[in-house]
């Protein structure tokens, strides 16, 4: 069976990456691409790397244009997806690559985003451990899927195995992330200009204000944490793509080194896209660019009494578009790895 797809926000970074992955998917027919300010223009003018889709024109983003497809992907800024979801009730599968349907806690939504709290959907990080299994279990047959925040899923994948196994204390987490500016979208922002980013490292959303914090808390609570406290600091660095997240947490009193490593080994042993590196190795962002792969390196700092996890992902693939396509595959009963690569692009 071939599924017809419409992608909104198709002129942006996330929309473009979703289109790149779907263009190589044998079960997908990309029929419609939509945008706002660029509607009426050829897609190829805004995504010149998508040569196989040069025949597509950007249309207005309206419920009428998006309806009538088997799958609709909403790659819109937060607060914009929810206005379409009620009108797309007849669409079999809707995937939101924005933030609107990720959070279950209405108070957390109000504090970090504001406005009415949209309905939460199945969360699109299949590999995350939960009390009863993995998030993957909730995605099989799902009709509404919320793709993750890239920083949130990176930190959650880093720490959830330790929480689920009880070998770390999630009440004292510190995460510092080096992130590429593509995670902030394609809209013009002065602080993301090359002249501001090149040759500099720029912290932002410092002091517990980043909107991905409640998403991390939610994921770690699902993994079994009674209390989650996290100091979360992202830093923009001069690389177009990528996240390198260094997360630390106290080691539980009775956890041995073997217990700690076993928690991550067992959690991700059969996962094609989340891979634990050998002891003594840590990942680089260069190794995951273009891939739907999250690479993890573990270190046990007994002197400080803390576990250190270093994670590398491509924020536009595993962090967003790849997670959306992977979750879509599961929902449709297709092979989970279809149209997704574990191999990065080098140099």
Order of alpha helices (4+ residues) and beta strands (2+ residues): beta-alpha-beta-alpha-beta-alpha-beta-alpha-beta-alpha-beta-beta-beta-alpha-beta-alpha-beta-alpha-beta-alpha-beta-beta-alpha-beta-beta-beta-alpha
